[in-house]
Amino acid sequence: MGQSRLALNSVTAGDYSRPLRISSFINELDSGFRLLNLKNDSLRKRYDGLKYDVKKIEEVVYDLSIRGLGKGDAPIEGKVPEK
């Protein structure tokens, strides 16, 4: 999946809103996978890779929120905006 790499590269390029959009999409995708009863098959392996991407993207979004970068008008899900 390359979403975590895209999020990192976007921040490097100065696009701070893209990781937030990626995070929202990946979290929705992760929620959908959690609804499935996955056994040991290729879909399960894809889901395991997705879990790694979710963790990495959450780290990027957290770093952006700590530094005050990103959208000031849209709070990050699960995070309390600092004032």
mmCIF file of the N, C-alpha and C atoms, coordinates in Angstrom:
data_MODEL
# 
_entry.id   MODEL 
# 
loop_
_atom_site.group_PDB 
_atom_site.id 
_atom_site.type_symbol 
_atom_site.label_atom_id 
_atom_site.label_alt_id 
_atom_site.label_comp_id 
_atom_site.label_asym_id 
_atom_site.label_entity_id 
_atom_site.label_seq_id 
_atom_site.pdbx_PDB_ins_code 
_atom_site.Cartn_x 
_atom_site.Cartn_y 
_atom_site.Cartn_z 
_atom_site.occupancy 
_atom_site.B_iso_or_equiv 
_atom_site.pdbx_formal_charge 
_atom_site.auth_seq_id 
_atom_site.auth_comp_id 
_atom_site.auth_asym_id 
_atom_site.auth_atom_id 
_atom_site.pdbx_PDB_model_num 
ATOM 1   N N  . MET A 1 1  ? 0.882   -1.150  0.000  1.00 0.00 ? 1  MET A N  1 
ATOM 2   C CA . MET A 1 1  ? 0.000   0.000   0.000  1.00 0.00 ? 1  MET A CA 1 
ATOM 3   C C  . MET A 1 1  ? 0.927   1.208   0.000  1.00 0.00 ? 1  MET A C  1 
ATOM 4   N N  . GLY A 1 2  ? 1.100   2.218   -0.308 1.00 0.00 ? 2  GLY A N  1 
ATOM 5   C CA . GLY A 1 2  ? 2.097   3.277   -0.228 1.00 0.00 ? 2  GLY A CA 1 
ATOM 6   C C  . GLY A 1 2  ? 1.559   4.547   0.368  1.00 0.00 ? 2  GLY A C  1 
ATOM 7   N N  . GLN A 1 3  ? 0.457   4.467   1.093  1.00 0.00 ? 3  GLN A N  1 
ATOM 8   C CA . GLN A 1 3  ? -0.144  5.678   1.635  1.00 0.00 ? 3  GLN A CA 1 
ATOM 9   C C  . GLN A 1 3  ? 0.742   6.324   2.688  1.00 0.00 ? 3  GLN A C  1 
ATOM 10  N N  . SER A 1 4  ? 1.439   5.516   3.481  1.00 0.00 ? 4  SER A N  1 
ATOM 11  C CA . SER A 1 4  ? 2.284   6.102   4.516  1.00 0.00 ? 4  SER A CA 1 
ATOM 12  C C  . SER A 1 4  ? 3.459   6.838   3.876  1.00 0.00 ? 4  SER A C  1 
ATOM 13  N N  . ARG A 1 5  ? 4.006   6.295   2.823  1.00 0.00 ? 5  ARG A N  1 
ATOM 14  C CA . ARG A 1 5  ? 5.105   6.969   2.123  1.00 0.00 ? 5  ARG A CA 1 
ATOM 15  C C  . ARG A 1 5  ? 4.608   8.251   1.465  1.00 0.00 ? 5  ARG A C  1 
ATOM 16  N N  . LEU A 1 6  ? 3.403   8.218   0.886  1.00 0.00 ? 6  LEU A N  1 
ATOM 17  C CA . LEU A 1 6  ? 2.830   9.414   0.270  1.00 0.00 ? 6  LEU A CA 1 
ATOM 18  C C  . LEU A 1 6  ? 2.607   10.495  1.327  1.00 0.00 ? 6  LEU A C  1 
ATOM 19  N N  . ALA A 1 7  ? 2.154   10.115  2.509  1.00 0.00 ? 7  ALA A N  1 
ATOM 20  C CA . ALA A 1 7  ? 1.938   11.086  3.582  1.00 0.00 ? 7  ALA A CA 1 
ATOM 21  C C  . ALA A 1 7  ? 3.258   11.741  3.983  1.00 0.00 ? 7  ALA A C  1 
ATOM 22  N N  . LEU A 1 8  ? 4.301   10.944  4.139  1.00 0.00 ? 8  LEU A N  1 
ATOM 23  C CA . LEU A 1 8  ? 5.614   11.484  4.503  1.00 0.00 ? 8  LEU A CA 1 
ATOM 24  C C  . LEU A 1 8  ? 6.157   12.402  3.416  1.00 0.00 ? 8  LEU A C  1 
ATOM 25  N N  . ASN A 1 9  ? 6.054   11.973  2.174  1.00 0.00 ? 9  ASN A N  1 
ATOM 26  C CA . ASN A 1 9  ? 6.558   12.781  1.066  1.00 0.00 ? 9  ASN A CA 1 
ATOM 27  C C  . ASN A 1 9  ? 5.772   14.080  0.898  1.00 0.00 ? 9  ASN A C  1 
ATOM 28  N N  . SER A 1 10 ? 4.480   14.041  1.191  1.00 0.00 ? 10 SER A N  1 
ATOM 29  C CA . SER A 1 10 ? 3.653   15.243  1.104  1.00 0.00 ? 10 SER A CA 1 
ATOM 30  C C  . SER A 1 10 ? 4.106   16.277  2.124  1.00 0.00 ? 10 SER A C  1 
ATOM 31  N N  . VAL A 1 11 ? 4.393   15.829  3.336  1.00 0.00 ? 11 VAL A N  1 
ATOM 32  C CA . VAL A 1 11 ? 4.869   16.746  4.372  1.00 0.00 ? 11 VAL A CA 1 
ATOM 33  C C  . VAL A 1 11 ? 6.207   17.342  3.955  1.00 0.00 ? 11 VAL A C  1 
ATOM 34  N N  . THR A 1 12 ? 7.080   16.515  3.432  1.00 0.00 ? 12 THR A N  1 
ATOM 35  C CA . THR A 1 12 ? 8.384   16.993  2.975  1.00 0.00 ? 12 THR A CA 1 
ATOM 36  C C  . THR A 1 12 ? 8.231   18.069  1.903  1.00 0.00 ? 12 THR A C  1 
ATOM 37  N N  . ALA A 1 13 ? 7.228   17.897  1.052  1.00 0.00 ? 13 ALA A N  1 
ATOM 38  C CA . ALA A 1 13 ? 6.985   18.860  -0.023 1.00 0.00 ? 13 ALA A CA 1 
ATOM 39  C C  . ALA A 1 13 ? 6.196   20.080  0.442  1.00 0.00 ? 13 ALA A C  1 
ATOM 40  N N  . GLY A 1 14 ? 5.768   20.097  1.712  1.00 0.00 ? 14 GLY A N  1 
ATOM 41  C CA . GLY A 1 14 ? 5.046   21.246  2.247  1.00 0.00 ? 14 GLY A CA 1 
ATOM 42  C C  . GLY A 1 14 ? 3.536   21.150  2.148  1.00 0.00 ? 14 GLY A C  1 
ATOM 43  N N  . ASP A 1 15 ? 3.018   20.023  1.711  1.00 0.00 ? 15 ASP A N  1 
ATOM 44  C CA . ASP A 1 15 ? 1.567   19.822  1.613  1.00 0.00 ? 15 ASP A CA 1 
ATOM 45  C C  . ASP A 1 15 ? 1.097   19.176  2.917  1.00 0.00 ? 15 ASP A C  1 
ATOM 46  N N  . TYR A 1 16 ? 0.656   20.001  3.867  1.00 0.00 ? 16 TYR A N  1 
ATOM 47  C CA . TYR A 1 16 ? 0.302   19.503  5.194  1.00 0.00 ? 16 TYR A CA 1 
ATOM 48  C C  . TYR A 1 16 ? -1.142  19.011  5.293  1.00 0.00 ? 16 TYR A C  1 
ATOM 49  N N  . SER A 1 17 ? -1.968  19.319  4.327  1.00 0.00 ? 17 SER A N  1 
ATOM 50  C CA . SER A 1 17 ? -3.367  18.877  4.392  1.00 0.00 ? 17 SER A CA 1 
ATOM 51  C C  . SER A 1 17 ? -3.551  17.469  3.827  1.00 0.00 ? 17 SER A C  1 
ATOM 52  N N  . ARG A 1 18 ? -2.677  17.062  2.910  1.00 0.00 ? 18 ARG A N  1 
ATOM 53  C CA . ARG A 1 18 ? -2.824  15.735  2.300  1.00 0.00 ? 18 ARG A CA 1 
ATOM 54  C C  . ARG A 1 18 ? -2.718  14.600  3.320  1.00 0.00 ? 18 ARG A C  1 
ATOM 55  N N  . PRO A 1 19 ? -1.763  14.621  4.265  1.00 0.00 ? 19 PRO A N  1 
ATOM 56  C CA . PRO A 1 19 ? -1.722  13.537  5.251  1.00 0.00 ? 19 PRO A CA 1 
ATOM 57  C C  . PRO A 1 19 ? -3.000  13.434  6.081  1.00 0.00 ? 19 PRO A C  1 
ATOM 58  N N  . LEU A 1 20 ? -3.664  14.558  6.304  1.00 0.00 ? 20 LEU A N  1 
ATOM 59  C CA . LEU A 1 20 ? -4.926  14.526  7.042  1.00 0.00 ? 20 LEU A CA 1 
ATOM 60  C C  . LEU A 1 20 ? -6.015  13.822  6.227  1.00 0.00 ? 20 LEU A C  1 
ATOM 61  N N  . ARG A 1 21 ? -6.031  14.101  4.916  1.00 0.00 ? 21 ARG A N  1 
ATOM 62  C CA . ARG A 1 21 ? -7.009  13.433  4.047  1.00 0.00 ? 21 ARG A CA 1 
ATOM 63  C C  . ARG A 1 21 ? -6.688  11.947  3.910  1.00 0.00 ? 21 ARG A C  1 
ATOM 64  N N  . ILE A 1 22 ? -5.408  11.621  3.799  1.00 0.00 ? 22 ILE A N  1 
ATOM 65  C CA . ILE A 1 22 ? -4.995  10.222  3.714  1.00 0.00 ? 22 ILE A CA 1 
ATOM 66  C C  . ILE A 1 22 ? -5.396  9.487   4.989  1.00 0.00 ? 22 ILE A C  1 
ATOM 67  N N  . SER A 1 23 ? -5.172  10.126  6.128  1.00 0.00 ? 23 SER A N  1 
ATOM 68  C CA . SER A 1 23 ? -5.514  9.520   7.418  1.00 0.00 ? 23 SER A CA 1 
ATOM 69  C C  . SER A 1 23 ? -7.010  9.222   7.503  1.00 0.00 ? 23 SER A C  1 
ATOM 70  N N  . SER A 1 24 ? -7.815  10.169  7.072  1.00 0.00 ? 24 SER A N  1 
ATOM 71  C CA . SER A 1 24 ? -9.266  9.965   7.098  1.00 0.00 ? 24 SER A CA 1 
ATOM 72  C C  . SER A 1 24 ? -9.665  8.782   6.223  1.00 0.00 ? 24 SER A C  1 
ATOM 73  N N  . PHE A 1 25 ? -9.111  8.714   5.014  1.00 0.00 ? 25 PHE A N  1 
ATOM 74  C CA . PHE A 1 25 ? -9.429  7.617   4.096  1.00 0.00 ? 25 PHE A CA 1 
ATOM 75  C C  . PHE A 1 25 ? -8.972  6.268   4.657  1.00 0.00 ? 25 PHE A C  1 
ATOM 76  N N  . ILE A 1 26 ? -7.743  6.220   5.159  1.00 0.00 ? 26 ILE A N  1 
ATOM 77  C CA . ILE A 1 26 ? -7.198  4.968   5.673  1.00 0.00 ? 26 ILE A CA 1 
ATOM 78  C C  . ILE A 1 26 ? -7.971  4.494   6.898  1.00 0.00 ? 26 ILE A C  1 
ATOM 79  N N  . ASN A 1 27 ? -8.397  5.421   7.741  1.00 0.00 ? 27 ASN A N  1 
ATOM 80  C CA . ASN A 1 27 ? -9.186  5.025   8.909  1.00 0.00 ? 27 ASN A CA 1 
ATOM 81  C C  . ASN A 1 27 ? -10.543 4.455   8.502  1.00 0.00 ? 27 ASN A C  1 
ATOM 82  N N  . GLU A 1 28 ? -11.158 5.025   7.470  1.00 0.00 ? 28 GLU A N  1 
ATOM 83  C CA . GLU A 1 28 ? -12.416 4.470   6.965  1.00 0.00 ? 28 GLU A CA 1 
ATOM 84  C C  . GLU A 1 28 ? -12.201 3.078   6.376  1.00 0.00 ? 28 GLU A C  1 
ATOM 85  N N  . LEU A 1 29 ? -11.128 2.920   5.634  1.00 0.00 ? 29 LEU A N  1 
ATOM 86  C CA . LEU A 1 29 ? -10.800 1.619   5.051  1.00 0.00 ? 29 LEU A CA 1 
ATOM 87  C C  . LEU A 1 29 ? -10.531 0.586   6.134  1.00 0.00 ? 29 LEU A C  1 
ATOM 88  N N  . ASP A 1 30 ? -9.791  0.988   7.156  1.00 0.00 ? 30 ASP A N  1 
ATOM 89  C CA . ASP A 1 30 ? -9.486  0.106   8.274  1.00 0.00 ? 30 ASP A CA 1 
ATOM 90  C C  . ASP A 1 30 ? -10.767 -0.325  8.991  1.00 0.00 ? 30 ASP A C  1 
ATOM 91  N N  . SER A 1 31 ? -11.698 0.603   9.162  1.00 0.00 ? 31 SER A N  1 
ATOM 92  C CA . SER A 1 31 ? -12.977 0.269   9.800  1.00 0.00 ? 31 SER A CA 1 
ATOM 93  C C  . SER A 1 31 ? -13.748 -0.767  8.993  1.00 0.00 ? 31 SER A C  1 
ATOM 94  N N  . GLY A 1 32 ? -13.701 -0.645  7.676  1.00 0.00 ? 32 GLY A N  1 
ATOM 95  C CA . GLY A 1 32 ? -14.363 -1.623  6.821  1.00 0.00 ? 32 GLY A CA 1 
ATOM 96  C C  . GLY A 1 32 ? -13.743 -3.000  6.933  1.00 0.00 ? 32 GLY A C  1 
ATOM 97  N N  . PHE A 1 33 ? -12.418 -3.064  6.981  1.00 0.00 ? 33 PHE A N  1 
ATOM 98  C CA . PHE A 1 33 ? -11.739 -4.349  7.134  1.00 0.00 ? 33 PHE A CA 1 
ATOM 99  C C  . PHE A 1 33 ? -12.060 -4.996  8.481  1.00 0.00 ? 33 PHE A C  1 
ATOM 100 N N  . ARG A 1 34 ? -12.222 -4.177  9.504  1.00 0.00 ? 34 ARG A N  1 
ATOM 101 C CA . ARG A 1 34 ? -12.521 -4.726  10.838 1.00 0.00 ? 34 ARG A CA 1 
ATOM 102 C C  . ARG A 1 34 ? -13.881 -5.414  10.891 1.00 0.00 ? 34 ARG A C  1 
ATOM 103 N N  . LEU A 1 35 ? -14.769 -5.034  9.979  1.00 0.00 ? 35 LEU A N  1 
ATOM 104 C CA . LEU A 1 35 ? -16.087 -5.660  9.937  1.00 0.00 ? 35 LEU A CA 1 
ATOM 105 C C  . LEU A 1 35 ? -16.050 -7.063  9.343  1.00 0.00 ? 35 LEU A C  1 
ATOM 106 N N  . LEU A 1 36 ? -14.997 -7.358  8.595  1.00 0.00 ? 36 LEU A N  1 
ATOM 107 C CA . LEU A 1 36 ? -14.877 -8.650  7.930  1.00 0.00 ? 36 LEU A CA 1 
ATOM 108 C C  . LEU A 1 36 ? -14.312 -9.701  8.876  1.00 0.00 ? 36 LEU A C  1 
ATOM 109 N N  . ASN A 1 37 ? -14.699 -10.949 8.651  1.00 0.00 ? 37 ASN A N  1 
ATOM 110 C CA . ASN A 1 37 ? -14.128 -12.071 9.395  1.00 0.00 ? 37 ASN A CA 1 
ATOM 111 C C  . ASN A 1 37 ? -13.013 -12.658 8.533  1.00 0.00 ? 37 ASN A C  1 
ATOM 112 N N  . LEU A 1 38 ? -11.799 -12.184 8.776  1.00 0.00 ? 38 LEU A N  1 
ATOM 113 C CA . LEU A 1 38 ? -10.674 -12.569 7.923  1.00 0.00 ? 38 LEU A CA 1 
ATOM 114 C C  . LEU A 1 38 ? -9.960  -13.790 8.482  1.00 0.00 ? 38 LEU A C  1 
ATOM 115 N N  . LYS A 1 39 ? -9.728  -14.747 7.630  1.00 0.00 ? 39 LYS A N  1 
ATOM 116 C CA . LYS A 1 39 ? -8.933  -15.930 7.982  1.00 0.00 ? 39 LYS A CA 1 
ATOM 117 C C  . LYS A 1 39 ? -7.536  -15.730 7.401  1.00 0.00 ? 39 LYS A C  1 
ATOM 118 N N  . ASN A 1 40 ? -6.714  -16.725 7.449  1.00 0.00 ? 40 ASN A N  1 
ATOM 119 C CA . ASN A 1 40 ? -5.367  -16.617 6.891  1.00 0.00 ? 40 ASN A CA 1 
ATOM 120 C C  . ASN A 1 40 ? -5.422  -16.769 5.370  1.00 0.00 ? 40 ASN A C  1 
ATOM 121 N N  . ASP A 1 41 ? -5.599  -15.662 4.682  1.00 0.00 ? 41 ASP A N  1 
ATOM 122 C CA . ASP A 1 41 ? -5.610  -15.664 3.230  1.00 0.00 ? 41 ASP A CA 1 
ATOM 123 C C  . ASP A 1 41 ? -4.961  -14.379 2.735  1.00 0.00 ? 41 ASP A C  1 
ATOM 124 N N  . SER A 1 42 ? -5.006  -14.151 1.453  1.00 0.00 ? 42 SER A N  1 
ATOM 125 C CA . SER A 1 42 ? -4.332  -12.980 0.894  1.00 0.00 ? 42 SER A CA 1 
ATOM 126 C C  . SER A 1 42 ? -4.958  -11.671 1.374  1.00 0.00 ? 42 SER A C  1 
ATOM 127 N N  . LEU A 1 43 ? -6.279  -11.661 1.608  1.00 0.00 ? 43 LEU A N  1 
ATOM 128 C CA . LEU A 1 43 ? -6.943  -10.454 2.097  1.00 0.00 ? 43 LEU A CA 1 
ATOM 129 C C  . LEU A 1 43 ? -6.462  -10.107 3.501  1.00 0.00 ? 43 LEU A C  1 
ATOM 130 N N  . ARG A 1 44 ? -6.228  -11.145 4.309  1.00 0.00 ? 44 ARG A N  1 
ATOM 131 C CA . ARG A 1 44 ? -5.710  -10.925 5.658  1.00 0.00 ? 44 ARG A CA 1 
ATOM 132 C C  . ARG A 1 44 ? -4.313  -10.299 5.603  1.00 0.00 ? 44 ARG A C  1 
ATOM 133 N N  . LYS A 1 45 ? -3.496  -10.740 4.663  1.00 0.00 ? 45 LYS A N  1 
ATOM 134 C CA . LYS A 1 45 ? -2.155  -10.175 4.521  1.00 0.00 ? 45 LYS A CA 1 
ATOM 135 C C  . LYS A 1 45 ? -2.227  -8.707  4.122  1.00 0.00 ? 45 LYS A C  1 
ATOM 136 N N  . ARG A 1 46 ? -3.175  -8.354  3.258  1.00 0.00 ? 46 ARG A N  1 
ATOM 137 C CA . ARG A 1 46 ? -3.369  -6.958  2.868  1.00 0.00 ? 46 ARG A CA 1 
ATOM 138 C C  . ARG A 1 46 ? -3.775  -6.121  4.079  1.00 0.00 ? 46 ARG A C  1 
ATOM 139 N N  . TYR A 1 47 ? -4.661  -6.689  4.896  1.00 0.00 ? 47 TYR A N  1 
ATOM 140 C CA . TYR A 1 47 ? -5.114  -5.978  6.092  1.00 0.00 ? 47 TYR A CA 1 
ATOM 141 C C  . TYR A 1 47 ? -3.958  -5.765  7.066  1.00 0.00 ? 47 TYR A C  1 
ATOM 142 N N  . ASP A 1 48 ? -3.094  -6.744  7.208  1.00 0.00 ? 48 ASP A N  1 
ATOM 143 C CA . ASP A 1 48 ? -1.941  -6.590  8.093  1.00 0.00 ? 48 ASP A CA 1 
ATOM 144 C C  . ASP A 1 48 ? -1.036  -5.451  7.605  1.00 0.00 ? 48 ASP A C  1 
ATOM 145 N N  . GLY A 1 49 ? -0.858  -5.326  6.310  1.00 0.00 ? 49 GLY A N  1 
ATOM 146 C CA . GLY A 1 49 ? -0.095  -4.215  5.752  1.00 0.00 ? 49 GLY A CA 1 
ATOM 147 C C  . GLY A 1 49 ? -0.778  -2.883  5.996  1.00 0.00 ? 49 GLY A C  1 
ATOM 148 N N  . LEU A 1 50 ? -2.099  -2.883  5.927  1.00 0.00 ? 50 LEU A N  1 
ATOM 149 C CA . LEU A 1 50 ? -2.866  -1.670  6.164  1.00 0.00 ? 50 LEU A CA 1 
ATOM 150 C C  . LEU A 1 50 ? -2.695  -1.197  7.612  1.00 0.00 ? 50 LEU A C  1 
ATOM 151 N N  . LYS A 1 51 ? -2.640  -2.138  8.542  1.00 0.00 ? 51 LYS A N  1 
ATOM 152 C CA . LYS A 1 51 ? -2.451  -1.772  9.946  1.00 0.00 ? 51 LYS A CA 1 
ATOM 153 C C  . LYS A 1 51 ? -1.130  -1.034  10.146 1.00 0.00 ? 51 LYS A C  1 
ATOM 154 N N  . TYR A 1 52 ? -0.089  -1.453  9.441  1.00 0.00 ? 52 TYR A N  1 
ATOM 155 C CA . TYR A 1 52 ? 1.195   -0.762  9.518  1.00 0.00 ? 52 TYR A CA 1 
ATOM 156 C C  . TYR A 1 52 ? 1.058   0.657   8.967  1.00 0.00 ? 52 TYR A C  1 
ATOM 157 N N  . ASP A 1 53 ? 0.370   0.805   7.834  1.00 0.00 ? 53 ASP A N  1 
ATOM 158 C CA . ASP A 1 53 ? 0.169   2.121   7.246  1.00 0.00 ? 53 ASP A CA 1 
ATOM 159 C C  . ASP A 1 53 ? -0.620  3.035   8.180  1.00 0.00 ? 53 ASP A C  1 
ATOM 160 N N  . VAL A 1 54 ? -1.645  2.497   8.831  1.00 0.00 ? 54 VAL A N  1 
ATOM 161 C CA . VAL A 1 54 ? -2.445  3.288   9.770  1.00 0.00 ? 54 VAL A CA 1 
ATOM 162 C C  . VAL A 1 54 ? -1.551  3.834   10.874 1.00 0.00 ? 54 VAL A C  1 
ATOM 163 N N  . LYS A 1 55 ? -0.710  2.990   11.423 1.00 0.00 ? 55 LYS A N  1 
ATOM 164 C CA . LYS A 1 55 ? 0.174   3.417   12.505 1.00 0.00 ? 55 LYS A CA 1 
ATOM 165 C C  . LYS A 1 55 ? 1.135   4.501   12.041 1.00 0.00 ? 55 LYS A C  1 
ATOM 166 N N  . LYS A 1 56 ? 1.742   4.322   10.888 1.00 0.00 ? 56 LYS A N  1 
ATOM 167 C CA . LYS A 1 56 ? 2.712   5.278   10.369 1.00 0.00 ? 56 LYS A CA 1 
ATOM 168 C C  . LYS A 1 56 ? 2.043   6.621   10.060 1.00 0.00 ? 56 LYS A C  1 
ATOM 169 N N  . ILE A 1 57 ? 0.863   6.590   9.469  1.00 0.00 ? 57 ILE A N  1 
ATOM 170 C CA . ILE A 1 57 ? 0.154   7.824   9.130  1.00 0.00 ? 57 ILE A CA 1 
ATOM 171 C C  . ILE A 1 57 ? -0.292  8.544   10.388 1.00 0.00 ? 57 ILE A C  1 
ATOM 172 N N  . GLU A 1 58 ? -0.711  7.795   11.415 1.00 0.00 ? 58 GLU A N  1 
ATOM 173 C CA . GLU A 1 58 ? -1.076  8.417   12.684 1.00 0.00 ? 58 GLU A CA 1 
ATOM 174 C C  . GLU A 1 58 ? 0.115   9.167   13.280 1.00 0.00 ? 58 GLU A C  1 
ATOM 175 N N  . GLU A 1 59 ? 1.310   8.620   13.122 1.00 0.00 ? 59 GLU A N  1 
ATOM 176 C CA . GLU A 1 59 ? 2.514   9.297   13.608 1.00 0.00 ? 59 GLU A CA 1 
ATOM 177 C C  . GLU A 1 59 ? 2.740   10.604  12.854 1.00 0.00 ? 59 GLU A C  1 
ATOM 178 N N  . VAL A 1 60 ? 2.527   10.586  11.546 1.00 0.00 ? 60 VAL A N  1 
ATOM 179 C CA . VAL A 1 60 ? 2.700   11.795  10.742 1.00 0.00 ? 60 VAL A CA 1 
ATOM 180 C C  . VAL A 1 60 ? 1.677   12.849  11.160 1.00 0.00 ? 60 VAL A C  1 
ATOM 181 N N  . VAL A 1 61 ? 0.424   12.455  11.310 1.00 0.00 ? 61 VAL A N  1 
ATOM 182 C CA . VAL A 1 61 ? -0.634  13.393  11.693 1.00 0.00 ? 61 VAL A CA 1 
ATOM 183 C C  . VAL A 1 61 ? -0.369  13.942  13.092 1.00 0.00 ? 61 VAL A C  1 
ATOM 184 N N  . TYR A 1 62 ? 0.100   13.094  13.988 1.00 0.00 ? 62 TYR A N  1 
ATOM 185 C CA . TYR A 1 62 ? 0.427   13.541  15.340 1.00 0.00 ? 62 TYR A CA 1 
ATOM 186 C C  . TYR A 1 62 ? 1.544   14.582  15.308 1.00 0.00 ? 62 TYR A C  1 
ATOM 187 N N  . ASP A 1 63 ? 2.583   14.313  14.534 1.00 0.00 ? 63 ASP A N  1 
ATOM 188 C CA . ASP A 1 63 ? 3.688   15.273  14.415 1.00 0.00 ? 63 ASP A CA 1 
ATOM 189 C C  . ASP A 1 63 ? 3.206   16.614  13.853 1.00 0.00 ? 63 ASP A C  1 
ATOM 190 N N  . LEU A 1 64 ? 2.322   16.565  12.861 1.00 0.00 ? 64 LEU A N  1 
ATOM 191 C CA . LEU A 1 64 ? 1.773   17.798  12.303 1.00 0.00 ? 64 LEU A CA 1 
ATOM 192 C C  . LEU A 1 64 ? 0.984   18.569  13.356 1.00 0.00 ? 64 LEU A C  1 
ATOM 193 N N  . SER A 1 65 ? 0.199   17.854  14.155 1.00 0.00 ? 65 SER A N  1 
ATOM 194 C CA . SER A 1 65 ? -0.616  18.535  15.164 1.00 0.00 ? 65 SER A CA 1 
ATOM 195 C C  . SER A 1 65 ? 0.253   19.134  16.267 1.00 0.00 ? 65 SER A C  1 
ATOM 196 N N  . ILE A 1 66 ? 1.335   18.456  16.629 1.00 0.00 ? 66 ILE A N  1 
ATOM 197 C CA . ILE A 1 66 ? 2.252   18.974  17.648 1.00 0.00 ? 66 ILE A CA 1 
ATOM 198 C C  . ILE A 1 66 ? 2.914   20.261  17.162 1.00 0.00 ? 66 ILE A C  1 
ATOM 199 N N  . ARG A 1 67 ? 3.265   20.299  15.904 1.00 0.00 ? 67 ARG A N  1 
ATOM 200 C CA . ARG A 1 67 ? 3.953   21.466  15.340 1.00 0.00 ? 67 ARG A CA 1 
ATOM 201 C C  . ARG A 1 67 ? 3.001   22.571  14.899 1.00 0.00 ? 67 ARG A C  1 
ATOM 202 N N  . GLY A 1 68 ? 1.692   22.310  14.975 1.00 0.00 ? 68 GLY A N  1 
ATOM 203 C CA . GLY A 1 68 ? 0.714   23.316  14.585 1.00 0.00 ? 68 GLY A CA 1 
ATOM 204 C C  . GLY A 1 68 ? 0.602   23.499  13.086 1.00 0.00 ? 68 GLY A C  1 
ATOM 205 N N  . LEU A 1 69 ? 0.995   22.479  12.325 1.00 0.00 ? 69 LEU A N  1 
ATOM 206 C CA . LEU A 1 69 ? 0.896   22.541  10.866 1.00 0.00 ? 69 LEU A CA 1 
ATOM 207 C C  . LEU A 1 69 ? -0.378  21.843  10.414 1.00 0.00 ? 69 LEU A C  1 
ATOM 208 N N  . GLY A 1 70 ? -0.841  22.155  9.261  1.00 0.00 ? 70 GLY A N  1 
ATOM 209 C CA . GLY A 1 70 ? -2.062  21.531  8.756  1.00 0.00 ? 70 GLY A CA 1 
ATOM 210 C C  . GLY A 1 70 ? -3.205  22.527  8.801  1.00 0.00 ? 70 GLY A C  1 
ATOM 211 N N  . LYS A 1 71 ? -4.392  22.034  8.642  1.00 0.00 ? 71 LYS A N  1 
ATOM 212 C CA . LYS A 1 71 ? -5.563  22.895  8.607  1.00 0.00 ? 71 LYS A CA 1 
ATOM 213 C C  . LYS A 1 71 ? -5.880  23.396  10.009 1.00 0.00 ? 71 LYS A C  1 
ATOM 214 N N  . GLY A 1 72 ? -5.903  24.689  10.152 1.00 0.00 ? 72 GLY A N  1 
ATOM 215 C CA . GLY A 1 72 ? -6.244  25.270  11.439 1.00 0.00 ? 72 GLY A CA 1 
ATOM 216 C C  . GLY A 1 72 ? -7.736  25.261  11.699 1.00 0.00 ? 72 GLY A C  1 
ATOM 217 N N  . ASP A 1 73 ? -8.529  25.222  10.625 1.00 0.00 ? 73 ASP A N  1 
ATOM 218 C CA . ASP A 1 73 ? -9.979  25.288  10.788 1.00 0.00 ? 73 ASP A CA 1 
ATOM 219 C C  . ASP A 1 73 ? -10.618 23.918  10.967 1.00 0.00 ? 73 ASP A C  1 
ATOM 220 N N  . ALA A 1 74 ? -9.909  22.840  10.670 1.00 0.00 ? 74 ALA A N  1 
ATOM 221 C CA . ALA A 1 74 ? -10.466 21.495  10.790 1.00 0.00 ? 74 ALA A CA 1 
ATOM 222 C C  . ALA A 1 74 ? -9.657  20.720  11.818 1.00 0.00 ? 74 ALA A C  1 
ATOM 223 N N  . PRO A 1 75 ? -10.261 20.419  12.986 1.00 0.00 ? 75 PRO A N  1 
ATOM 224 C CA . PRO A 1 75 ? -9.513  19.664  13.999 1.00 0.00 ? 75 PRO A CA 1 
ATOM 225 C C  . PRO A 1 75 ? -9.231  18.238  13.535 1.00 0.00 ? 75 PRO A C  1 
ATOM 226 N N  . ILE A 1 76 ? -8.121  17.719  13.959 1.00 0.00 ? 76 ILE A N  1 
ATOM 227 C CA . ILE A 1 76 ? -7.747  16.357  13.625 1.00 0.00 ? 76 ILE A CA 1 
ATOM 228 C C  . ILE A 1 76 ? -8.576  15.405  14.473 1.00 0.00 ? 76 ILE A C  1 
ATOM 229 N N  . GLU A 1 77 ? -9.104  14.359  13.859 1.00 0.00 ? 77 GLU A N  1 
ATOM 230 C CA . GLU A 1 77 ? -9.948  13.424  14.576 1.00 0.00 ? 77 GLU A CA 1 
ATOM 231 C C  . GLU A 1 77 ? -9.203  12.826  15.757 1.00 0.00 ? 77 GLU A C  1 
ATOM 232 N N  . GLY A 1 78 ? -9.857  12.823  16.918 1.00 0.00 ? 78 GLY A N  1 
ATOM 233 C CA . GLY A 1 78 ? -9.277  12.229  18.100 1.00 0.00 ? 78 GLY A CA 1 
ATOM 234 C C  . GLY A 1 78 ? -8.298  13.131  18.817 1.00 0.00 ? 78 GLY A C  1 
ATOM 235 N N  . LYS A 1 79 ? -8.052  14.305  18.316 1.00 0.00 ? 79 LYS A N  1 
ATOM 236 C CA . LYS A 1 79 ? -7.093  15.224  18.919 1.00 0.00 ? 79 LYS A CA 1 
ATOM 237 C C  . LYS A 1 79 ? -7.822  16.483  19.376 1.00 0.00 ? 79 LYS A C  1 
ATOM 238 N N  . VAL A 1 80 ? -7.414  17.017  20.503 1.00 0.00 ? 80 VAL A N  1 
ATOM 239 C CA . VAL A 1 80 ? -7.973  18.255  21.004 1.00 0.00 ? 80 VAL A CA 1 
ATOM 240 C C  . VAL A 1 80 ? -7.133  19.403  20.468 1.00 0.00 ? 80 VAL A C  1 
ATOM 241 N N  . PRO A 1 81 ? -7.756  20.360  19.796 1.00 0.00 ? 81 PRO A N  1 
ATOM 242 C CA . PRO A 1 81 ? -6.969  21.463  19.253 1.00 0.00 ? 81 PRO A CA 1 
ATOM 243 C C  . PRO A 1 81 ? -6.354  22.299  20.366 1.00 0.00 ? 81 PRO A C  1 
ATOM 244 N N  . GLU A 1 82 ? -5.092  22.681  20.176 1.00 0.00 ? 82 GLU A N  1 
ATOM 245 C CA . GLU A 1 82 ? -4.399  23.482  21.170 1.00 0.00 ? 82 GLU A CA 1 
ATOM 246 C C  . GLU A 1 82 ? -4.718  24.961  20.939 1.00 0.00 ? 82 GLU A C  1 
ATOM 247 N N  . LYS A 1 83 ? -4.873  25.704  22.030 1.00 0.00 ? 83 LYS A N  1 
ATOM 248 C CA . LYS A 1 83 ? -5.171  27.136  21.916 1.00 0.00 ? 83 LYS A CA 1 
ATOM 249 C C  . LYS A 1 83 ? -4.211  27.929  22.733 1.00 0.00 ? 83 LYS A C  1 
# 
